[in-house]
Amino acid sequence: MNRPGTLCTLALMVVSGAFGSGIRADEKADKLVQEVTAKSATLRTLSGRVTIFQVADGKRVASSGTFYLKKPNRALITLKGGPLAMTLASDGVSMTTCFGNQYMKTTADPRGKNINVGWAYPITMFFDPVGAMLQMGKGDRSLGATETIDGLACSTVLFRDGDNSVKIYVGPDRVLRHALMEMKQGDKKYSLGADLADVRINAPVTAAQLAFNLPKNAKKYEQPDYNAKLIAVGKFAEKFDMAALDQDRLTFDDAARGKRAVLVNFWFYG
């Protein structure tokens, strides 16, 4: 749901006449978004537990762990199990992302804008509040009912863009605690979510809490040479049989039947 735009252009409309003199629900939603963005800019540290999950075909899988964030660009996020088992560590100069026994290193953004894990908007919000809001889309916004999660009364805002939506849960302190994304592809629905728990705001985050050492058997990830794997012109592609989004199975024979050429584009959706 990435869309171009800027949060700074939000403006409150003057409501009169048939709408009365009160503030409309969407204006309240915009006001809350502005408050969350402003609060995020004042935070110096954030730490606690995080769970990132996805739900497809009624099955829920999750990755859980801890996070320590410190501005301008220090972080240690550790997730275990599920679809996003990984460690992300930023020492302010370089950022290391470790999956199992493989790792990648990149330059740390001076303001931490490249510190993000999957769809964990509450973590992205700490370093890059404007970017996090843009990721949620520029569709309609509406203020929802207050909901209690983990004993905390949270205000909610729903971002809706066609069949897709993102719902955020904001604590009384105006810190984003939870986010839930729902998408529809054909007749199937998918949910992606991120929850923060035991949140500590502006508590000391020590060097020891941010320390990370690569596993001894870790190897640097090397980008595969995809060109070397290309099938030469005139050669037959390997046959496949795989699950498809809009039908039970898809095979090479089915795709090629009655055609002189077939373009096969494999893409990740899970």
C-alpha positions as a Markdown table, in Angstrom:
| # | Residue | x | y | z |
|---|---|---|---|---|
| 1 | Met | 0.0 | 0.0 | 0.0 |
| 2 | Asn | 2.9 | 2.3 | -0.6 |
| 3 | Arg | 1.7 | 5.6 | -2.1 |
| 4 | Pro | 3.5 | 8.9 | -2.8 |
| 5 | Gly | 2.5 | 11.9 | -0.8 |
| 6 | Thr | 3.4 | 13.7 | 2.4 |
| 7 | Leu | 1.9 | 13.7 | 5.8 |
| 8 | Cys | 2.7 | 17.4 | 6.2 |
| 9 | Thr | -0.1 | 18.3 | 3.8 |
| 10 | Leu | -2.8 | 17.1 | 6.2 |
| 11 | Ala | -5.3 | 19.9 | 6.9 |
| 12 | Leu | -8.4 | 20.1 | 9.0 |
| 13 | Met | -11.5 | 21.1 | 7.1 |
| 14 | Val | -14.0 | 23.7 | 8.4 |
| 15 | Val | -17.3 | 22.0 | 8.9 |
| 16 | Ser | -20.5 | 24.0 | 8.9 |
| 17 | Gly | -24.1 | 23.9 | 7.8 |
| 18 | Ala | -25.6 | 20.4 | 7.6 |
| 19 | Phe | -22.6 | 18.9 | 9.3 |
| 20 | Gly | -22.9 | 21.2 | 12.3 |
| 21 | Ser | -20.1 | 22.8 | 14.2 |
| 22 | Gly | -18.5 | 19.7 | 15.6 |
| 23 | Ile | -15.4 | 17.9 | 14.3 |
| 24 | Arg | -16.1 | 15.0 | 11.9 |
| 25 | Ala | -14.8 | 11.5 | 12.5 |
| 26 | Asp | -12.2 | 11.7 | 9.7 |
| 27 | Glu | -10.9 | 15.0 | 11.0 |
| 28 | Lys | -10.5 | 13.4 | 14.4 |
| 29 | Ala | -8.6 | 10.6 | 12.7 |
| 30 | Asp | -6.3 | 13.1 | 11.0 |
| 31 | Lys | -5.7 | 14.9 | 14.3 |
| 32 | Leu | -4.8 | 11.6 | 16.0 |
| 33 | Val | -2.4 | 10.7 | 13.2 |
| 34 | Gln | -0.7 | 14.1 | 13.6 |
| 35 | Glu | -0.5 | 13.6 | 17.4 |
| 36 | Val | 1.1 | 10.2 | 16.9 |
| 37 | Thr | 3.6 | 11.6 | 14.4 |
| 38 | Ala | 4.5 | 14.5 | 16.7 |
| 39 | Lys | 4.9 | 12.1 | 19.8 |
| 40 | Ser | 7.2 | 9.8 | 17.8 |
| 41 | Ala | 9.5 | 12.7 | 17.0 |
| 42 | Thr | 10.0 | 13.4 | 20.7 |
| 43 | Leu | 10.9 | 9.8 | 21.7 |
| 44 | Arg | 14.5 | 9.0 | 22.4 |
| 45 | Thr | 14.3 | 5.3 | 23.3 |
| 46 | Leu | 11.7 | 2.5 | 22.9 |
| 47 | Ser | 12.0 | -1.1 | 24.1 |
| 48 | Gly | 9.9 | -4.1 | 24.8 |
| 49 | Arg | 8.6 | -7.3 | 23.2 |
| 50 | Val | 7.3 | -7.6 | 19.7 |
| 51 | Thr | 5.2 | -10.2 | 17.8 |
| 52 | Ile | 4.8 | -10.1 | 14.0 |
| 53 | Phe | 2.2 | -12.4 | 12.5 |
| 54 | Gln | 0.4 | -13.4 | 9.4 |
| 55 | Val | -2.9 | -15.2 | 8.9 |
| 56 | Ala | -3.8 | -17.0 | 5.7 |
| 57 | Asp | -6.5 | -19.7 | 5.2 |
| 58 | Gly | -7.3 | -19.5 | 8.9 |
| 59 | Lys | -3.7 | -20.4 | 9.9 |
| 60 | Arg | -1.7 | -18.0 | 12.0 |
| 61 | Val | 2.1 | -18.0 | 12.2 |
| 62 | Ala | 4.1 | -15.6 | 14.2 |
| 63 | Ser | 7.6 | -14.5 | 15.0 |
| 64 | Ser | 8.2 | -13.1 | 18.5 |
| 65 | Gly | 11.1 | -11.5 | 20.3 |
| 66 | Thr | 12.5 | -8.3 | 21.8 |
| 67 | Phe | 13.4 | -4.8 | 20.5 |
| 68 | Tyr | 15.7 | -2.0 | 21.8 |
| 69 | Leu | 15.6 | 1.2 | 19.8 |
| 70 | Lys | 17.6 | 4.4 | 20.4 |
| 71 | Lys | 17.8 | 7.5 | 18.3 |
| 72 | Pro | 19.2 | 8.6 | 16.1 |
| 73 | Asn | 19.9 | 5.1 | 14.6 |
| 74 | Arg | 20.7 | 2.4 | 17.1 |
| 75 | Ala | 18.7 | -0.8 | 17.3 |
| 76 | Leu | 18.7 | -4.5 | 18.2 |
| 77 | Ile | 15.6 | -6.4 | 17.1 |
| 78 | Thr | 15.6 | -10.2 | 17.7 |
| 79 | Leu | 12.8 | -12.4 | 16.4 |
| 80 | Lys | 12.4 | -16.2 | 16.7 |
| 81 | Gly | 10.2 | -18.7 | 15.0 |
| 82 | Gly | 7.6 | -18.1 | 12.3 |
| 83 | Pro | 8.0 | -16.3 | 9.0 |
| 84 | Leu | 10.5 | -13.7 | 10.1 |
| 85 | Ala | 13.1 | -15.4 | 12.4 |
| 86 | Met | 15.9 | -12.9 | 12.2 |
| 87 | Thr | 18.1 | -10.4 | 14.0 |
| 88 | Leu | 18.6 | -6.8 | 13.0 |
| 89 | Ala | 21.3 | -4.8 | 14.6 |
| 90 | Ser | 22.4 | -1.2 | 13.9 |
| 91 | Asp | 25.4 | 0.2 | 15.7 |
| 92 | Gly | 25.0 | 3.7 | 14.2 |
| 93 | Val | 27.5 | 3.0 | 11.4 |
| 94 | Ser | 26.5 | -0.2 | 9.8 |
| 95 | Met | 23.3 | -2.3 | 10.0 |
| 96 | Thr | 23.5 | -6.1 | 10.1 |
| 97 | Thr | 20.6 | -8.4 | 9.2 |
| 98 | Cys | 21.0 | -12.0 | 10.1 |
| 99 | Phe | 18.8 | -14.9 | 8.9 |
| 100 | Gly | 19.9 | -18.2 | 10.4 |
| 101 | Asn | 23.6 | -18.6 | 9.4 |
| 102 | Gln | 23.6 | -15.9 | 6.7 |
| 103 | Tyr | 23.9 | -12.2 | 7.2 |
| 104 | Met | 23.9 | -9.0 | 5.2 |
| 105 | Lys | 25.5 | -5.7 | 6.0 |
| 106 | Thr | 24.5 | -2.2 | 4.8 |
| 107 | Thr | 25.2 | 1.3 | 5.8 |
| 108 | Ala | 23.1 | 2.6 | 8.7 |
| 109 | Asp | 20.9 | 5.5 | 7.7 |
| 110 | Pro | 21.8 | 8.6 | 9.8 |
| 111 | Arg | 18.2 | 8.9 | 11.0 |
| 112 | Gly | 17.4 | 5.1 | 11.2 |
| 113 | Lys | 15.0 | 5.2 | 8.2 |
| 114 | Asn | 16.2 | 1.8 | 7.0 |
| 115 | Ile | 15.6 | 0.2 | 10.4 |
| 116 | Asn | 12.4 | -1.8 | 9.8 |
| 117 | Val | 11.3 | -5.4 | 10.1 |
| 118 | Gly | 8.6 | -6.7 | 7.8 |
| 119 | Trp | 5.3 | -5.0 | 8.4 |
| 120 | Ala | 6.1 | -3.9 | 12.0 |
| 121 | Tyr | 4.8 | -0.4 | 11.6 |
| 122 | Pro | 5.1 | 0.4 | 15.3 |
| 123 | Ile | 8.9 | 0.0 | 15.1 |
| 124 | Thr | 9.2 | 1.9 | 11.8 |
| 125 | Met | 7.2 | 4.6 | 13.4 |
| 126 | Phe | 9.9 | 5.3 | 16.0 |
| 127 | Phe | 12.5 | 6.2 | 13.5 |
| 128 | Asp | 10.5 | 7.4 | 10.5 |
| 129 | Pro | 6.9 | 8.4 | 11.5 |
| 130 | Val | 6.2 | 10.1 | 8.2 |
| 131 | Gly | 7.4 | 7.2 | 6.2 |
| 132 | Ala | 5.4 | 4.7 | 8.3 |
| 133 | Met | 2.2 | 6.7 | 7.8 |
| 134 | Leu | 2.9 | 6.8 | 4.0 |
| 135 | Gln | 3.3 | 3.0 | 4.0 |
| 136 | Met | -0.3 | 2.7 | 5.3 |
| 137 | Gly | -1.6 | 4.5 | 2.2 |
| 138 | Lys | -3.4 | 7.6 | 1.3 |
| 139 | Gly | -6.9 | 6.1 | 1.3 |
| 140 | Asp | -9.8 | 7.1 | 3.5 |
| 141 | Arg | -9.1 | 7.5 | 7.2 |
| 142 | Ser | -11.7 | 7.1 | 9.9 |
| 143 | Leu | -11.6 | 7.1 | 13.7 |
| 144 | Gly | -12.7 | 3.8 | 15.2 |
| 145 | Ala | -13.9 | 2.8 | 18.6 |
| 146 | Thr | -11.6 | 2.6 | 21.6 |
| 147 | Glu | -10.4 | -1.0 | 22.1 |
| 148 | Thr | -8.7 | -2.5 | 25.1 |
| 149 | Ile | -5.6 | -4.6 | 24.2 |
| 150 | Asp | -3.4 | -6.1 | 26.9 |
| 151 | Gly | -5.2 | -4.0 | 29.5 |
| 152 | Leu | -4.5 | -0.8 | 27.6 |
| 153 | Ala | -7.3 | 1.4 | 26.2 |
| 154 | Cys | -6.2 | 2.2 | 22.6 |
| 155 | Ser | -7.7 | 4.7 | 20.2 |
| 156 | Thr | -8.0 | 3.3 | 16.6 |
| 157 | Val | -7.7 | 4.6 | 13.1 |
| 158 | Leu | -8.6 | 2.7 | 10.0 |
| 159 | Phe | -6.8 | 3.4 | 6.7 |
| 160 | Arg | -8.9 | 2.0 | 3.8 |
| 161 | Asp | -7.7 | 1.7 | 0.2 |
| 162 | Gly | -10.1 | -0.4 | -1.9 |
| 163 | Asp | -10.2 | -3.9 | -0.5 |
| 164 | Asn | -7.1 | -3.3 | 1.6 |
| 165 | Ser | -6.9 | -1.7 | 5.0 |
| 166 | Val | -4.6 | -0.9 | 7.9 |
| 167 | Lys | -5.8 | -0.5 | 11.4 |
| 168 | Ile | -3.6 | 1.2 | 14.0 |
| 169 | Tyr | -4.0 | 1.1 | 17.8 |
| 170 | Val | -2.7 | 4.1 | 19.7 |
| 171 | Gly | -2.1 | 4.2 | 23.4 |
| 172 | Pro | -3.2 | 7.1 | 25.7 |
| 173 | Asp | 0.4 | 8.3 | 25.5 |
| 174 | Arg | 0.0 | 8.6 | 21.7 |
| 175 | Val | 2.5 | 5.8 | 21.0 |
| 176 | Leu | 1.6 | 3.3 | 18.3 |
| 177 | Arg | 1.3 | -0.1 | 19.9 |
| 178 | His | -0.4 | -2.4 | 17.4 |
| 179 | Ala | -1.1 | -2.5 | 13.6 |
| 180 | Leu | -3.2 | -4.8 | 11.6 |
| 181 | Met | -3.2 | -5.0 | 7.8 |
| 182 | Glu | -5.9 | -6.9 | 5.9 |
| 183 | Met | -5.6 | -7.6 | 2.1 |
| 184 | Lys | -7.9 | -9.3 | -0.4 |
| 185 | Gln | -6.7 | -11.2 | -3.4 |
| 186 | Gly | -9.5 | -12.8 | -5.4 |
| 187 | Asp | -11.8 | -14.5 | -2.9 |
| 188 | Lys | -9.1 | -14.9 | -0.3 |
| 189 | Lys | -8.2 | -12.6 | 2.6 |
| 190 | Tyr | -4.9 | -12.2 | 4.3 |
| 191 | Ser | -3.9 | -10.5 | 7.6 |
| 192 | Leu | -0.6 | -9.2 | 8.7 |
| 193 | Gly | -0.1 | -7.7 | 12.1 |
| 194 | Ala | 2.5 | -6.4 | 14.6 |
| 195 | Asp | 2.0 | -6.1 | 18.4 |
| 196 | Leu | 4.2 | -4.4 | 21.0 |
| 197 | Ala | 4.1 | -5.5 | 24.6 |
| 198 | Asp | 5.8 | -4.4 | 27.9 |
| 199 | Val | 6.7 | -1.2 | 26.2 |
| 200 | Arg | 9.2 | 1.1 | 27.9 |
| 201 | Ile | 9.3 | 4.7 | 26.7 |
| 202 | Asn | 12.4 | 6.8 | 27.1 |
| 203 | Ala | 13.9 | 4.3 | 29.5 |
| 204 | Pro | 17.7 | 3.9 | 29.4 |
| 205 | Val | 18.9 | 1.6 | 26.6 |
| 206 | Thr | 22.4 | 0.5 | 27.4 |
| 207 | Ala | 25.3 | -0.5 | 25.1 |
| 208 | Ala | 25.0 | -4.1 | 26.5 |
| 209 | Gln | 21.3 | -4.2 | 25.4 |
| 210 | Leu | 22.3 | -3.1 | 21.9 |
| 211 | Ala | 25.4 | -5.4 | 21.6 |
| 212 | Phe | 25.3 | -8.0 | 18.9 |
| 213 | Asn | 27.9 | -10.6 | 17.7 |
| 214 | Leu | 27.4 | -12.7 | 14.6 |
| 215 | Pro | 27.1 | -16.4 | 15.1 |
| 216 | Lys | 30.4 | -18.2 | 14.6 |
| 217 | Asn | 29.1 | -20.1 | 11.6 |
| 218 | Ala | 27.5 | -17.1 | 10.0 |
| 219 | Lys | 28.3 | -16.5 | 6.3 |
| 220 | Lys | 27.9 | -13.4 | 4.3 |
| 221 | Tyr | 24.9 | -13.6 | 1.9 |
| 222 | Glu | 26.0 | -13.6 | -1.7 |
| 223 | Gln | 23.5 | -12.5 | -4.4 |
| 224 | Pro | 22.9 | -15.5 | -6.7 |
| 225 | Asp | 24.0 | -15.2 | -10.3 |
| 226 | Tyr | 20.5 | -15.4 | -11.8 |
| 227 | Asn | 21.9 | -14.9 | -15.3 |
| 228 | Ala | 23.8 | -18.1 | -15.1 |
| 229 | Lys | 20.6 | -20.0 | -14.3 |
| 230 | Leu | 18.7 | -18.7 | -17.4 |
| 231 | Ile | 17.5 | -21.3 | -19.8 |
| 232 | Ala | 19.0 | -20.9 | -23.3 |
| 233 | Val | 16.8 | -19.9 | -26.2 |
| 234 | Gly | 15.4 | -23.1 | -27.8 |
| 235 | Lys | 15.6 | -25.1 | -24.6 |
| 236 | Phe | 12.6 | -26.4 | -22.7 |
| 237 | Ala | 11.9 | -25.0 | -19.2 |
| 238 | Glu | 11.8 | -27.5 | -16.3 |
| 239 | Lys | 8.3 | -28.7 | -15.6 |
| 240 | Phe | 6.6 | -27.5 | -12.4 |
| 241 | Asp | 3.5 | -28.3 | -10.3 |
| 242 | Met | 2.7 | -25.7 | -7.7 |
| 243 | Ala | -0.1 | -24.1 | -5.6 |
| 244 | Ala | -1.8 | -21.1 | -7.2 |
| 245 | Leu | -3.8 | -18.2 | -5.7 |
| 246 | Asp | -6.9 | -18.6 | -7.8 |
| 247 | Gln | -7.0 | -22.4 | -8.3 |
| 248 | Asp | -5.8 | -25.6 | -6.6 |
| 249 | Arg | -2.7 | -26.3 | -8.7 |
| 250 | Leu | -0.8 | -24.8 | -11.6 |
| 251 | Thr | 1.4 | -27.0 | -13.8 |
| 252 | Phe | 3.8 | -26.2 | -16.7 |
| 253 | Asp | 1.8 | -28.4 | -19.0 |
| 254 | Asp | -1.4 | -26.5 | -18.2 |
| 255 | Ala | 0.2 | -23.1 | -18.7 |
| 256 | Ala | 1.8 | -24.1 | -22.0 |
| 257 | Arg | -1.1 | -25.9 | -23.5 |
| 258 | Gly | -2.0 | -24.4 | -26.9 |
| 259 | Lys | 0.6 | -21.7 | -26.7 |
| 260 | Arg | 3.8 | -21.0 | -28.7 |
| 261 | Ala | 5.5 | -19.3 | -25.8 |
| 262 | Val | 4.8 | -18.8 | -22.1 |
| 263 | Leu | 6.3 | -16.2 | -19.7 |
| 264 | Val | 6.5 | -17.5 | -16.2 |
| 265 | Asn | 6.9 | -15.0 | -13.4 |
| 266 | Phe | 7.4 | -16.4 | -10.0 |
| 267 | Trp | 6.7 | -14.0 | -7.1 |
| 268 | Phe | 6.5 | -14.3 | -3.4 |
| 269 | Tyr | 3.1 | -13.7 | -1.8 |
| 270 | Gly | 3.1 | -15.6 | 1.5 |
